[in-house]
Amino acid sequence: MTKRNHQVDHLDPLIREALSWIMRLKSGEATIADAEQLMDWRGKSSAHERAFRDAVKCWRAIGEALATGRPAPAVRRRRQTGSKKRA
């Protein structure tokens, strides 16, 4: 397993799903049914919607970095509700 694949495996499962949706939509092969399924997925919970919005931000930052040749700014991760704060 490459380092990159290992890093992806550690992403939040909803973020991974959201990024998969974006890649599908950007592939040029997405169908109306895909768009409808994405809308259903996003509507499952506020966490799904938040994951999709975060994935879109990441996608845009990557695109900007590729276009300018500069690294994308660090994306701050939100704490999950109910997670313990570090001392």
C-alpha positions in Angstrom: 0.0 0.0 0.0 1.4 3.4 -0.9 1.5 6.3 1.6 -1.1 8.1 -0.4 -3.6 5.2 -0.2 -2.8 4.8 3.5 -3.7 8.4 4.1 -7.0 8.1 2.2 -7.9 5.0 4.2 -7.7 7.2 7.4 -10.2 9.8 6.1 -13.6 9.9 7.6 -15.8 7.4 5.8 -18.3 10.1 4.9 -15.6 12.3 3.4 -14.3 9.4 1.4 -17.8 8.8 0.0 -18.3 12.5 -0.7 -15.0 12.6 -2.6 -16.1 9.5 -4.6 -19.3 11.4 -5.5 -17.3 14.4 -6.7 -15.0 12.2 -8.8 -18.0 10.5 -10.3 -19.6 13.8 -11.2 -16.4 15.2 -12.7 -15.7 12.0 -14.7 -17.8 13.0 -17.6 -19.7 9.8 -17.2 -22.2 10.8 -14.6 -25.9 10.3 -15.3 -29.1 12.0 -14.2 -29.6 8.9 -11.9 -26.1 9.6 -10.4 -27.2 13.2 -9.6 -30.4 12.0 -8.1 -28.6 9.4 -5.9 -26.2 12.1 -4.8 -29.1 14.3 -3.7 -30.5 11.4 -1.7 -27.1 10.7 -0.2 -26.7 14.4 0.8 -30.2 14.4 2.3 -29.5 11.4 4.6 -28.2 13.6 7.4 -26.5 16.9 8.2 -23.3 14.9 8.5 -23.6 13.7 4.9 -24.3 17.3 3.7 -21.3 18.6 5.8 -19.0 15.9 4.4 -20.0 16.8 0.8 -19.4 20.5 1.4 -16.0 19.8 3.0 -15.1 17.5 0.0 -16.1 20.3 -2.4 -13.8 22.7 -0.6 -10.9 20.2 -0.8 -11.6 19.6 -4.5 -11.5 23.3 -5.2 -8.3 23.8 -3.2 -6.6 21.0 -5.1 -7.7 22.5 -8.4 -6.4 25.9 -7.4 -3.1 24.5 -6.3 -2.7 22.6 -9.5 -3.6 25.7 -11.5 -1.2 28.0 -9.7 1.6 25.5 -9.0 1.4 26.4 -5.3 0.4 24.1 -2.4 -3.2 24.4 -1.3 -3.7 26.1 2.1 -4.2 23.7 4.9 -7.8 22.7 5.5 -8.8 22.8 9.1 -10.8 19.8 10.2 -13.9 20.3 12.2 -14.2 18.5 15.5 -17.0 15.9 15.4 -19.9 16.6 17.8 -19.3 14.9 21.1 -15.6 14.4 20.6 -13.3 15.0 23.6 -11.1 18.1 23.6 -7.4 17.7 24.2 -6.0 19.2 27.3 
